[in-house]
Amino acid sequence: MLKSTLEKFTYKKLALGGMKMAVKMKPLGDRVVIEPSEDDAEKSAGGIYIPDTAKEKPQKGKVVAVGPGRVNDDGKILDMPVKVGDVVVYSKYAGTEYSENGTEYLIVKESDILAIV
């Protein structure tokens, strides 16, 4: 009993871009935790520098944690179509922003994910 409880709350180590990162949270239901990608485009095509306040929100990111899935009307849990490590495209203003250890995350519902890249 104690071992399974400890396993539940231990950090999951994930390999992201060659570095390891600890994610403390486990999303509930059909929620997915995404680390938005950083766009390096600080300059427009015309050569104008774009300030951070004028940049668009990213719509692509890497999945770092996935909930167990949505419960249907019969009480069965439906598997999630995304898994940890997938790069996904999501709705522009979807989800809840969350910051942990200086890293920004976005918690979205499965329905807000538009595609797996």
Rosetta blueprint (number, residue, H / E / L):
1 M L
2 L H
3 K H
4 S H
5 T H
6 L H
7 E H
8 K H
9 F H
10 T L
11 Y L
12 K E
13 K E
14 L E
15 A E
16 L E
17 G L
18 G L
19 M E
20 K E
21 M E
22 A E
23 V E
24 K L
25 M L
26 K L
27 P L
28 L L
29 G L
30 D L
31 R E
32 V E
33 V E
34 I E
35 E E
36 P E
37 S L
38 E L
39 D L
40 D L
41 A L
42 E L
43 K E
44 S L
45 A L
46 G L
47 G L
48 I L
49 Y E
50 I L
51 P L
52 D H
53 T H
54 A H
55 K L
56 E L
57 K L
58 P L
59 Q L
60 K E
61 G E
62 K E
63 V E
64 V E
65 A E
66 V E
67 G L
68 P L
69 G L
70 R E
71 V E
72 N L
73 D L
74 D L
75 G L
76 K L
77 I E
78 L E
79 D L
80 M L
81 P L
82 V L
83 K L
84 V L
85 G L
86 D L
87 V E
88 V E
89 V E
90 Y E
91 S L
92 K L
93 Y L
94 A L
95 G L
96 T E
97 E E
98 Y E
99 S E
100 E E
101 N L
102 G L
103 T E
104 E E
105 Y E
106 L E
107 I E
108 V E
109 K E
110 E H
111 S H
112 D H
113 I E
114 L E
115 A E
116 I E
117 V L
